[in-house]
Amino acid sequence: MSGPPSGPSRRTSPTSGSGSAAPDGCGSPSNGVTVIGHGTSYLRGAYGRRGPTPRWTTGAHVATTPTQQSGLRSLQPQQWRSFFAAWLGYFLDGFDFILITLVLTEIAEEFQLDLPTAATLVSAAFVSRWFGGLVLGAIGDRFGRKPAMIISIWCFAVGSLLCGFAWGYWSMFAFRALVGIGMAGEYGSSATFAMESWPQALRNRASGMLLSAYPVGVVVASLLYAVIVPSLGWRWMFYIGILPVVLALVMRRSLPEAAEWQREVGERAEATTFQILFGTRQRALLNTVIGIVIAVCLVLVFSKAAGPATWLLAIIVGAGFIAYLVQMAGRLWPMTVALVVTVFAAFLYSWPIQSLLPTYLKTDLGYNPAAVSTVLLWAGLGYAAGSVAAGMLGDRIGTRRAYLTGLLVSLLVIAPVFLIGGSSFVLLSVLLFALQFTSQGISGLLPKFITDHFPTRLRAAGLGLTYNIGALGGALAPVIGATLAQRFGGLGTALMVLAIAFTIVVAVFVGFNVPARIGKALRVESDAPALQEGAR
């Protein structure tokens, strides 16, 4: 990719260093807009101290040239290798994480757990994801996307292997938490690596195609489940999760760093999330303490050990997360909270089905492992095909419009999936394909939707932190689904209600462009694409 061309004339804010710049037509300090540029702006920080506020301009945009507009054929072999290395990580992500949902009933039987308690083992990976998103995202912003990708894949591969040696509830909970750290880092670093290695005009497609790897991993895991578990037992599903890691590591070590990060951060030595959160001894100590408090509170809440103090601990966790977001985003922190809420609701509509569908098929419909594997195959194929289609649609009509279209269409399919029960195996498979094509497939645009709200030097941590805080909705999803199933007298009704309700919530946030509207209302200048005039 060629270097960025010289852009339109710029005005320099007196509150920023000489590198600070705003595009013509944007506000300046004289009309009430705070410009945060390459210099240091001494606004009041997150804790009432005066210090450097995160600087949101990156100084250049990637040009969209005729070559970039010519489609996938214009990509160089190195760009495809970079994409496939990230794709393989997402494949392993889907493969490793879905294992716990496939064998949840077998684990519950061996460890003598009821369904709501067993469902917290699915939640365990989400409890730790925020930490992985924060730390590995910050590493990706500071030291490069590639090191963060390598650390991430080691975390969830080793964690998955250890799950096969779990001897009880708490050991499995701890090993799933390690998987969650790796998943979070994989999501943030691989997504930014893949998109920053491709031209701007093709990044919706990169996002959708990348997310298609996750359901492919799910499909492969479900096919192996039907073969391995009946003959070898559930533990062998976790043992084989380590096998593809060698290929992924070899590929990633031979790749160059993402071009956009190298140009806009690596060569410019800009302040990144890592420096913002851990740049001084006092700030590093404070943020470490906050992290420990959040971790302890989350473990107590999701292991059901908090008792009547659950809501108090939840408030403490929320305050800790906001403290991180304030430091990372400065005055734009309300926008990042809106992104977190969007992701949180997205997990609450998708993850009850993702995590409890195998249990629903086995317990409510009475399907055997072979039938479960076949249904999950069609659901996974729908997810993968929908992710690719979403990326193509996003490049054509815009990220937000494509996202909203998929959500609205999915509302037509949710109820039929669960109302037909087990009356028709073929019809259920077709409907699940359609549901996953629209509802889950459109989530292939979520990395692009989130990263559009951040400049390059904060992008990996911005995506990793906002997405993985919001992913706590995935921690709640199986627990809420299992609990509602007991109240409604069936898991299918619970899954249907959650999916419809929270799909509507996400459609409202995306359709009305709530995060970007909040960001623009704060009148803080940013080079983030979603905050530019005319963004779709």
N, C-alpha and C positions, 0 to 999 in steps of 0.2 A: 504494500500500500504506500502510496506517495505521501509525503509529509503534508501537513495542513497548509492550505493557501492563506495568503494574507487576507484577513476578513475586512469588514467595513470599518470605517473610522471609529475610534473609541474615545470616550471621555474618561479621565482618571479622577477617582474620588480622592479628596484630600485626606480622608480617613484611612486610605489604603496606601500600600507601597507603590512604587513606580510601576510595578507590573500589573497593578489593578486596572481593570478595564471593563467598560460596559458598552454594549452595542448601542449604536445610535437609535434614538427613539425610546430608550429605557430611561428610567428616572435617575436622578442624581441626588446627593444630599440636600441640594437646594429645594427640591420638591418633596422631601420627606422620606425618600428611599434610602435605606442603609445599604451601602455597597460594601460587600465583603470580598476583598480581592486578594492578591498575592502577598500583600504586606500584612502587618499585624494591626488589628482593630481592637482597641482596649475597651470593649464593652464588658458589662458585668457578667461574670461566668455563672455556672450552674449553682454554685454554693455561696454566692454573695461576694466572692473574691474578684478582684480585678485582674484580668489576665487575657491572654490571646483567645479570641473567638475563632472557631473553625472558619476557614476561608473557602468559599464555595465556587469561585471561578477557577477554571482550568486553563484559560488563556487561548484555547483553540478548539474548533470543532473539526471533526473528520469530514472532508469534502465528499460529496456524492458525485462521482464522475460518471460519464457515459459508460465506462467499463464496468463500474459497480452496478449500473442499472441493467446491464445485459443479462443478469441472472447467474445461476449457479455455475454455468459453464465458464464464467470469467475467473472463478477461484483457482488459485495455484495449488499444486500438490501439497505444499507445506501447510496451507490453510486447511485442507481436508484432513491432513494428519493431526493437526491441532484439534480440529473438531472431533475426530474419532477418539482421540485420547480422552477428551472430556465426556464423550458419549459412552465410552466403556465404563468410566467411573459411575455415571448415572445408571448404567445397566447393573453394575454390582450393587449400587445403592438399592435399587428395586428388588434385586434378588435376595440380598441379605435381610432387608427389613421385612419383606413379606413372609419370611420363614416363621416368625413368631405367630402370625395370624393363622397360618396353615396348620400349625401343630398345637394351637392353643388348647383344644379340647384334650389332646393327649397329655400335655403338660399339666393341665388342671387335674386330670385323673391321677397322674403319678405323684404330684405334690399335694393332692387332696385339697384343692381350692375350689370355691364356688365361682360362678362365671364373672360377677363384678370384680372379685379380687384378682382372678386370672387376667381380666382385662387391663388391670393396672400394669401388667408386664408389657403390654403394648404401649402404655403411656410412658413407661420408664425412659424410652429413647427420646421422647419429646421433652421430658423434664430437663434433660441435659443439652438439648439442641441449642438453646439460647447461648450457652457458654461456648459451644463450638463455633457458632456463628460470630460471636464477639471476638474470641481470641484468634481463630483461624482466619476470619475475615480481616482482622487488623494485621495479621502477618501477611496476608495476600496484598493488602494495600501498601504495606511498608517494604516488604522484601520481594514481592512479586507473586503473581498468581500461581506459578509452577511449584514453588516450595510448599505453599498451602495445599495444593492438590495432592502432593505426595504424602504429606502428613495425614491428610484426611483419609486417604484410602487405606493407610496402615491402621488407623484407629478403628474404622468399622469392620475391616477384615479380621483383625485380631479379636475384636469384641465378639464378632459372630462365631469365631472358632471357640472362644471360651464358653459361649452359651451351651455348646455341646457337652461341656464338663460340669454344668451347674448342678449343685446337689440340693438345692432348695429354693424357696421363694426369693430370699434376699440376695443370694449369689446371682440368680438369673436377673433380678432387678438391676444389680450393679453392672453386669456385663451388657445388658441392653442399654444402660446409660452411656457406656463407652461407644457402643454402636451409634447412639444419637449424636455424640460429639463429632464423630467422623462424617455422619450424614450431613450435618449442618455445614461443616467446612467444605464438603464436597459440593453442596448446593451453591454456596456463594462463590467459591473459587473457580469451579468448573464452568459455571454459567458465565461469569465475567470473562474468563479466559477464552471461551469459545466465541462469545460475541465480539470481544475486542480484537480477535484474530480475523474477523470477517468485516466486510464493508458495512457502513451504516445502513445502506439501502436493503441489505439482506438480513438484518439482525432479528426481525420477527421470525423469519424462516429458521434462522439458527436456533432461536429460543424454542420454537415448536419442535424442530427435529431433535434437538438435544433432549427435551423432555420425553420424547417417544422411547428413549432407551429405558426409562423406568418401567413402563408396562411390559416391555420385552423381557426384562429381568423377572418381572412377576410371572409372565407366561412360562418361562423356562423353569422357574422354581415350582410352579403348580404342576407342570408335567413330570418333573422329578419326584414330586410328592407322591403321585400315584404309583410310582415304581419303587421308591426307596422305603417309605414309611411302613407299608404293609409287611415288607420282608426284613428290613434292618432296624426299624424303630426311628423315632423322631430325632434322636441326637445326631444321626448321620446327615440329616439335612443341614445342620450347622457346620459339621466337619468339612463338607465339600465347598462351603462358602469361601474358603481361602484359596481355592485352586486358580481362579482367573487373575489373582492379584499380581503375580509375577509378570504377566503380559502387560498389565496396566502400568506397572512401575517401570519396566524397560522402555515402553513407549514415552512415558512422561519425562524420563531423565534425558532423552535424546531431543526433546523439543526446545525451541527457543522461547523466550518470554513473550507474552502477548504484546503485539506491536504498539497498541495505544497506551498501555500502561508504561512501557519502556520510554515512549516519547514524552508523555505528559507528566509522569511521576518519576520514573527511574532516572531520567536524564536531567530533571529539573530540581530534584531534591526538595519537593514540596512537602509541607506538613501533611501527615496522614492520620488516620484514626489511631494507629498504634502510638504515634507521638502525642496525640491529643489526650489519650487515656492513660498512657504509661510514660510520658516524656519526662516527668520529674519524679523524684522519690516520694514526695508527699502525695501527688496525684496517683501514682502507682499503688501506694499503700492504701489510700482511701478506696480506690476501685477494686482492689483485691478483697478488702473487708466487705464491701457491698456484694461482691460476687459470692463470697462464702455465706453471707446471710441469706441471699436469694436461694442458693443451692440447698441449704438446710431446710428452709421454709418449704420449698417445692417437694423435697423428699418426704417431709412430714405430711404435707397435704395429699400427695398422690399415693402414698402408702397407707392412707387412712389412719395415721397415727396422731393427727392433730386434734381430733375430737371437736369440742365446741370452739376451739381457737382457730378453726379453719379460715373463717372470714377475716380475722385479724391478720393472719399470716398472708392471706391473699393480698390484702392492702399493702403490707410491707413489701411483698414481691413487686407489686405494681409501682410503688414509689421508687424502688431500686432500679427498675427498668427505665423509668422516666429520667432518673438521674443520668444513666448512660446515654440516653437519647439527647438530652439537653447538652451534654458535653460534646457529643459527636456532631450534632446538627445546629447548635447555637440557637438563634431565634427561629429557625425553621423546625424546631422540635415538635410543635403541634401537627405539622404535616406528617412527620414520621409516625406519630401516634395514630393518625388516620390510616396510614399504610398498615400498621400493626393490626388495627381493628378489621380492616379489609381481609387481611390474611387469616386472622383468627376466625372470622365468619366463614371464609372459604374452607378451612379445615373442618369446621363444624358441619358443613353440608357434605363434604366429600369423605371424610375419614370414618364416620360411622359405617358407611358402606364398604370402604376400603378395608377396614380392620375387622369387621364383623360379618362380612358377606360369606366367608367360608363357614363360620359358625352357624349362620342362618341356613345355609344350604344343607348342612349336616344335621342340625337339631330340629329346625322347624319343618323342613321339607323332606328330611330323611334320606338325602342323597348319599351314596357310597363314595369313597375316595376317587374312583374313576370318573363318576359323574361330576363331582365337585371340580376336578381338574379340567374337564371339558368346558364347563360353564365359565370358569375363570379364564380359560384360554380365549374364549370369544370376548369376554369382558376386556381382557388385556389387549387383544387385537383392536378393539374399538378405541381404547385409550391411546394406543400408539398411532393409529390412523388419524384420530382426531387431533392429536398434537401436531402432526405434520400439516394437516389441513388448516389448523388454526394459524400456524406460522405463515402459510401462503396467503390466507385471508387477511391476516394482520398487515402484511406488506402491501396488500392491495387497497384496503379501506382504512387502515390505521389500527393500532393496537387496541385502543379502548373500544372502538366500535365493534371490532371483531369479538372481543371478550364479551361484551354485552349481548351480542347476537347469540353466541353459544349458550349463555346462561338462560336466556329467554326460551330458546328452543328446548333446552333440557327440562324445563318445567312441564312440558307436555308429555314427557316420557316417564317421570319418576313414579307417579301413582300406578300406572299399568304394570310396572315391574313387580310391585309388591302385592297388587290386587289379584293377579292371576295365580299366585301361590305356585304349587308344583304341578298344576293341571296339565301343562304342556312344556316338556323339556326344551323342545325346539323353539317355541315362542319366547320362553324365558331367556334363552341364549341370544335370540335376535334383539329383544328389548334391552338386555344388558349391554349388548354391543352398541346400540343406539344411545343409551344413557351415558356410557363411558366415552363414546365419540364426542358427545356434546358437552356434558358436565365436566368430566375429567380432562378430555382432550383440550378444551379451551384453556385449561390451566397451564398448557404449554406456553402461553403468553405471559404468565405471571412473572417470570424473571425479567422479561423485557419491560413489563408494566412498572415494576418496582425500580429497576436500575435507571429508567428514564427520569426518576426524581432525584438522582444523585450525580455529581460530577465524577470524573474518572478516579481521582485520588481517594475518594470515599466510597467508591462503588461496591467493592467486595464486602466491606464491613457494613455498609448501608443495606445491601441486599441480605447479607448473612444475619445481621442483628434484627432488622425489622421482620424478615420472613420467619426467623426461628423463634422470636418472641411470640409472633402470631401463631406459630406452629403449636403452641401450648393448647390451642383449640383441638389439635389432634390428640393431645394427651387426655383432654376431657371427653373427646368424642366416644371412644369405646366404653368408658365408664358410664357416661350419660345414656348411651344406647342400651347397654345392658340393664341399667336401672329402670329406664322407661319400659323396656321389654317386660320386666316383672310387673309393672303397673298396668300396661296395656294388654298383658296376656299373650304377647307374641313379639318376636324380634322384628318381624317385617313391618308392622305398624310403626314401631319406634323409629326405624331407619327412614321410613317414608316421611314422617312428620319432620324429623330433623333436616332431611335433605331439602324439602320444599321451603321450610321457614328460612333457613340460612342462605339458600340460593337467592331468595328475594332480597335479603340484606345485602349480599355482595352486589347484586344487580343495581341496587340503589346507589351504593358507594361508587361503583364503576360508571354507571349511566350518568350520574350527576357530577362525575369527576371530582369527588369530594376532596381527596388529598391535594390535588393540584390547585383547586379553588382556595383551599386553606393556605397553601404555599404562596400563591399570588396575593392573597389578601394581606399577608404579613409584610409585603413590599420589601423583601430582602432580595437583592439581585443575585441571580444564580445562573450558571451555564447549564444547569440540568435541563435536558430536552423537554420534559413534561411541563416546565415552567415558562417555556418560550411561547410567544404569541403564535397562534395558528397550529399548536400541537394537536394531533388527532388522538 
